[in-house]
Amino acid sequence: MSDLLEFEKVKKRFGGVSALSGASFTVPKGSVTALLGANGAGKSTALRVALNLEKPSQGLVRVLGQDSRRIGPVELRKIGYVAEGMEMPEWMTVDQYLNWCRPLYPDWDRKLEEKLRGIFHVPSNRPLKALSRGQRMKAALLSVLSYRPELLILDEPFSGLDPLVRDDLTKSILELADQDSWGVVIATHDIEEVERLADRVVVMKLGKVELAGDREELLEKWRRVEVLVTDEWEEPARYPSEWLNVKRVGMVVRFYESKYAKEDLGEKLKTHFPLTADPALQRVSLRDVLRVLTKAGRVEVGS
Ligand SMILES: Nc1ncnc2c1ncn2[C@@H]1O[C@H](COP(=O)(O)OP(=O)(O)OP(=O)(O)O)[C@@H](O)[C@H]1O
């Protein structure tokens, strides 16, 4: 099994609301997959279906190779789930909470727990209800990372946290991701976090997957192109549909090529800019790709 999580044409309806409308994507072993999309795109629902907190109305979700509707304690011991605003036993102190969690997980790694405590500095004798948002998130992550889950499912874990806390959390996750053959799926609006953490992206829109794949492969297909035109140049009636956000400012035409292949782009440039010299090509960031696609109405990512 190389995919820890597989969604096959999954639909989920809540009464008249379609939260998932045929979503398909995978989270392979060894990957950190970011689940992106505007508010209401279906990210949390997808993760809840994966955890069997909701049943799919149609389609199939496999989690660690099992139909999500059949997963039970055995699988759940290998899955870590942390979501913003998740319920925790508020009256327990962090120490009591970890003491309570430890025997539930045969793979609990005491050394790793100590190491993470050293990094996170969560006040151990304070009840969970008295912790700040960041401290709560750290306590929650501590309680799942310590049993080295095969699949870590995070729903908006960093929203509203200060940059230093986010750094701590990101580092700990990446450290684990390096060591083990495990996988992470993280629903987020935070593109910066995605750029640092994820090697795969899945972008959802209205319950469907609009774009999915390896981050580097995706970025390799994109270039920002700048062409210097002359007075004789006549603007073509149409540009190739894979050229997005085409703009002319003075004698410069700029656009984003979204299906970059060196020779192919050379040919297209010759056709549309026959008289011009070498164009300037630049690689782009994931943030740019998502911004341009959002503008073109292809996807929505939110903030
Ligand atoms: N229990 C529910 N009952 C009714 N509708 C729901 C329920 N859960 C989710 N929905 C609806 O399903 C759609 C998808 O919601 P979901 O929470 O999965 O989106 P999301 O991508 O996680 O959004 P956000 O980024 O705002 O967290 C929304 O229209 C939401 O209102």
PDBQT file of the ligand as one rigid body, heavy atoms in Angstrom, charges set to zero:
ROOT
HETATM    1  N1  LIG A 401     -22.867  18.988   9.468  1.00  0.00    +0.000 N 
HETATM    2  C1  LIG A 401     -23.189  19.751   8.424  1.00  0.00    +0.000 A 
HETATM    3  N2  LIG A 401     -24.476  20.017   8.122  1.00  0.00    +0.000 NA
HETATM    4  C2  LIG A 401     -24.821  20.792   7.062  1.00  0.00    +0.000 A 
HETATM    5  N3  LIG A 401     -23.932  21.315   6.200  1.00  0.00    +0.000 NA
HETATM    6  C3  LIG A 401     -22.628  21.089   6.448  1.00  0.00    +0.000 A 
HETATM    7  C4  LIG A 401     -22.186  20.291   7.544  1.00  0.00    +0.000 A 
HETATM    8  N4  LIG A 401     -20.830  20.236   7.520  1.00  0.00    +0.000 NA
HETATM    9  C5  LIG A 401     -20.454  20.959   6.444  1.00  0.00    +0.000 A 
HETATM   10  N5  LIG A 401     -21.516  21.460   5.797  1.00  0.00    +0.000 N 
HETATM   11  C6  LIG A 401     -21.506  22.278   4.579  1.00  0.00    +0.000 C 
HETATM   12  O1  LIG A 401     -20.674  21.618   3.640  1.00  0.00    +0.000 OA
HETATM   13  C7  LIG A 401     -19.882  22.554   2.903  1.00  0.00    +0.000 C 
HETATM   14  C8  LIG A 401     -18.412  22.217   3.086  1.00  0.00    +0.000 C 
HETATM   15  O2  LIG A 401     -18.038  22.505   4.408  1.00  0.00    +0.000 OA
HETATM   16  P1  LIG A 401     -16.579  22.216   4.989  1.00  0.00    +0.000 P 
HETATM   17  O3  LIG A 401     -16.587  22.558   6.436  1.00  0.00    +0.000 OA
HETATM   18  O4  LIG A 401     -16.171  20.848   4.613  1.00  0.00    +0.000 OA
HETATM   19  O5  LIG A 401     -15.703  23.262   4.159  1.00  0.00    +0.000 OA
HETATM   20  P2  LIG A 401     -14.196  23.729   4.380  1.00  0.00    +0.000 P 
HETATM   21  O6  LIG A 401     -13.532  23.673   3.051  1.00  0.00    +0.000 OA
HETATM   22  O7  LIG A 401     -13.559  22.958   5.484  1.00  0.00    +0.000 OA
HETATM   23  O8  LIG A 401     -14.410  25.244   4.807  1.00  0.00    +0.000 OA
HETATM   24  P3  LIG A 401     -13.544  26.207   5.777  1.00  0.00    +0.000 P 
HETATM   25  O9  LIG A 401     -12.305  26.563   5.024  1.00  0.00    +0.000 OA
HETATM   26  O10 LIG A 401     -14.458  27.366   5.966  1.00  0.00    +0.000 OA
HETATM   27  O11 LIG A 401     -13.268  25.448   7.040  1.00  0.00    +0.000 OA
HETATM   28  C9  LIG A 401     -20.266  23.931   3.430  1.00  0.00    +0.000 C 
HETATM   29  O12 LIG A 401     -21.242  24.461   2.567  1.00  0.00    +0.000 OA
HETATM   30  C10 LIG A 401     -20.856  23.638   4.802  1.00  0.00    +0.000 C 
HETATM   31  O13 LIG A 401     -21.803  24.603   5.157  1.00  0.00    +0.000 OA
ENDROOT
TORSDOF 0
